[in-house]
């Protein structure tokens, strides 16, 4: 029976790790190691193991490793034990999440090499959205693009949404809820959940669609991209670089993608204030749109770095939701899971804990 799980979350610039024992929400070790590019995966993992040991955890007592993988496509719709074939498929899905799947795959390879005698499992952010109805994942494009090429909405942040829904149910004392979860961080998405099942989500085939994000544009008029190709000779690689790395809050402000920094200068910097206003409008619009997929909206849940900590931004988003019944909230900067305000639409904040969901799902594979 697995008692201690090492959870690894490989991003485009960092490798985050935590060690979780059974029946405990408190991580025995929690570390973040820089990792710039897939070429640093092996060294980043070695540094992670050293940091875990320095935190007092005997690596020999780790019973399993859980890996967060952003995109599982249509192939992986549940947490899966990793073997060579699974790792190969994760690599093959990199075209759908080029910033996320490649570093995850390299960390998996490094971890399996260093810890070969214990099971490794992949938990997929897209898996939660396997319950989307067909009308929620098919684009209004030539149907062959979906049927033959697999071009469809997948959705992401599913591990975060899973935890948010569970915590909201606990805080509100009921599980038969219609909830919109707003995961707001460097990446942002909104998901409508009915009785625990995803029914609508803002991110699409890739994590580029939907809300304004830190350096990602979110949804834009595709005619703009066609015009940039036609009139300014930007090829697919250049457009991808702009959409992934040079858009969003960074582009609007001209200074930073960090919401904390934007809030600090917004009173004296017009472009910072504009970036915040565009972000609030984008998030509120996505929340309101997601609510139309629910028979009833009971709660809006904020999570992620911005959702949890940027109180003024959160309040600004909620003010824009008065037309769907959300009451105003104070700029409440208190930490922890909590109900901000109760009403016809209750507003809740939940601290993101994807690591707990991953550890639990990894244990369930062998329990």
HELIX and SHEET records of a PDB file:
HELIX    1   1 UNK A   38  UNK A   40  5                                   3    
HELIX    2   2 UNK A   41  UNK A   54  1                                  14    
HELIX    3   3 UNK A   59  UNK A   61  5                                   3    
HELIX    4   4 UNK A   84  UNK A   92  1                                   9    
HELIX    5   5 UNK A   93  UNK A   95  5                                   3    
HELIX    6   6 UNK A  101  UNK A  114  1                                  14    
HELIX    7   7 UNK A  127  UNK A  131  5                                   5    
HELIX    8   8 UNK A  134  UNK A  137  1                                   4    
HELIX    9   9 UNK A  143  UNK A  147  1                                   5    
HELIX   10  10 UNK A  158  UNK A  172  1                                  15    
HELIX   11  11 UNK A  222  UNK A  232  1                                  11    
HELIX   12  12 UNK A  236  UNK A  245  1                                  10    
HELIX   13  13 UNK A  248  UNK A  253  1                                   6    
HELIX   14  14 UNK A  259  UNK A  265  1                                   7    
HELIX   15  15 UNK A  270  UNK A  291  1                                  22    
HELIX   16  16 UNK A  304  UNK A  309  1                                   6    
HELIX   17  17 UNK A  311  UNK A  319  1                                   9    
HELIX   18  18 UNK A  322  UNK A  324  5                                   3    
HELIX   19  19 UNK A  354  UNK A  364  1                                  11    
SHEET    1   A 6 UNK A  29  UNK A  34  0                                        
SHEET    2   A 6 UNK A  14  UNK A  21 -1                                        
SHEET    3   A 6 UNK A   4  UNK A  10 -1                                        
SHEET    4   A 6 UNK A  64  UNK A  69  1                                        
SHEET    5   A 6 UNK A 119  UNK A 124  1                                        
SHEET    6   A 6 UNK A  80  UNK A  81 -1                                        
SHEET    1   B 6 UNK A 197  UNK A 201  0                                        
SHEET    2   B 6 UNK A 188  UNK A 194 -1                                        
SHEET    3   B 6 UNK A 178  UNK A 184 -1                                        
SHEET    4   B 6 UNK A 299  UNK A 303  1                                        
SHEET    5   B 6 UNK A 346  UNK A 349  1                                        
SHEET    6   B 6 UNK A 338  UNK A 341 -1                                        
END                                                                             
